[in-house]
Amino acid sequence: MKEIVLEGRKNGMLVMLLTILLLVLSIPAMIFGGILIGREETLAVGVVFLIAGILVMCVGWLPFLGLKILKPQEALVLTLFGKYIGTLKGNGFYFVNPFSVAVNPAAKTKLNQSGDVKTTPSVTMTSNGMPVTMEMTSKKLSLKIQTLSNNRQKINDCLGNPVEIGIAVTWRIADTAKAVFNVENYKEFLSLQCDSALRNIVRLYPYDVAPNVDTTGDGVADDGSLRGSSELVAARIRDEIQNRVAEAGIEIVEARITYLAYATEIAAVMLQRQQASAIIDARKMIVDGAVGMVEMALERLNENNVVTLDEERKAAMVSNLLVVLCGNHDAQPIVNSGSLY
């Protein structure tokens, strides 16, 4: 299905004025025809005027059905007796075949997106004394950039750890004919494809950097992760969704990760693991610094000949310095007034 844009149809104002003029003129035509019928010599002419006026009054309202008004970034897909005849695009006042019908199968579909926060126009009618509210749905397609924010999903990463992740996808309709005719409902189709693409990509990455994990498929282990490579993951999710919705005439502008966390059942354990890893890294840094400081202290003492230490005294000094430098609390000084022996 290829989109056909209807050009040169912005003559709605002219058609409306001419239609109103014909309807107005039909009234004096019927009156004039009635007067002429009363005379035998003008009977035929009077019948013609009368019939013409009646016909205009009966079918003169049909052109009003072909008047269409579009705002900026709106489109209208039209069919005539089941055949696709074209799409109206761009703001303006149009006139098309009065028997053409606008098609939008997703007009009543509501997704978790920016455009759905608006109130749907409704009309309240009374039936048997009870108020009945009827929603007014428009068949127009919005060509604006819209945002789809699906619910958070629980997905296992490449290591089998369950994570909760949510994405926000900005999209717009690029081909109105494909969006309307190639899929049953392009909004629901987009939502389902976003869920499927998200699962496929998340399963390739660990939550955090893990050894011996290939996330790119080139056979070489890398440092890719959901937490550390969010830009790359979002780009792959966008490309995956775009490949899936191309047949529906939808263009994916951007995909962003809006929420990422371990699932609740393992969140506490993973937090302890992260804390333990942070403590180990901190201790390693403290020990490395302490060893360097001890080495520097011994070298300075030897260079300046401040004191001569044998191996046993050096070992005692190293032990004391490491305790002081690596301890979690302030050292309590102890004055030794005797000897080591």
Steps between C-alpha positions, in 0.01 A plus 500: 500500500645834389390835636323733253488866603199686358603838360291796387202429725512820709180641352269427788404862558396551137291181496333591828405848380365369169299230679347753739418727205323217315299408809398862546405539133294180506239664722405783261528252210227284657287804571548631147422154358180481703390837360574395141309174540188703572510630142424265219745658253794470747407163650802313361749764612345510846528123537867519409573772758302317766668164442846662486440680829377183668799299375744763623332501842508119520855430384666842532636413844715215364803722418524588868602138565811550288628800696803414713702727731853401600729663753881502470659156531173315436406257225186331376503163321205471259333202334224498238280190500779302665782623273782717629493828306759708685605693808441864588801662663564854622278759658217640293134481398451214254224366282500134396247253368203516740472120496862445610555364850786577739677195648692480828480162678697632799276800564362358827822336619654656808866440579720630780628789293512877506195554279270292722497740792253720313129461566303331224207718383164351597130570455243431773154389386188395691343161439192397701587762758854368543803702383714320242850626416633435151867558416582683177798339327682663212621304198793737449854369537749706696836547325657657808779335699337295776634325807428141596595396852419133555470347844813372671591145408677229695763343274792265568836640392767287332609362842145400593449778755148649487502875442220752466533741209284764338549697178354810340470495120440812292341423165292642218308381195713517185262322256128535570393230252726236658393601851130462419493205259808283570418427865177459692579769758829687468502620864457151645746365244762755608447423869542125451809543284657727761452231765644228277801707388575601858509137613725395213759770568500483881571125490833574328639716782582446869371754747854593599838430342572126510803302378492281188177652364463583130224756449576595139503151346855530359633217715714730717419571865431868571397733781145565381227516765151638548616741769825614343405498130152652514553715188614202293218281631241770423637536146475124441145496637405784266645322196328175598161671533547688172565177311183351642263793435626610157214311333253700707629832364632612840829682557674456835667829591663396827490238775616568856527287812287667768529241779756230579534298819533146627172321562373524857566134579877537450548873557610460864751227415643696209530808721705302750714375213562853377580616852746213547665578168529867596650411839754268339602765248533758777706265717726419207561869439570559870746210517680611184536850642608373840770275353631792295513722807686235702752453221551877481546525879763226510689650205503848659627359831780314325597798280528747788655249743246602760504159661644164416244222508565131483259265324297427812451871578411566136236226514356648821494849349333376181239317705424806712478734199269265310272471804485878534450570129252220425293522818144635502553695823757747622811338646554514877868582566690280744832623638756222539750598768684169490657290230379255241716229666 
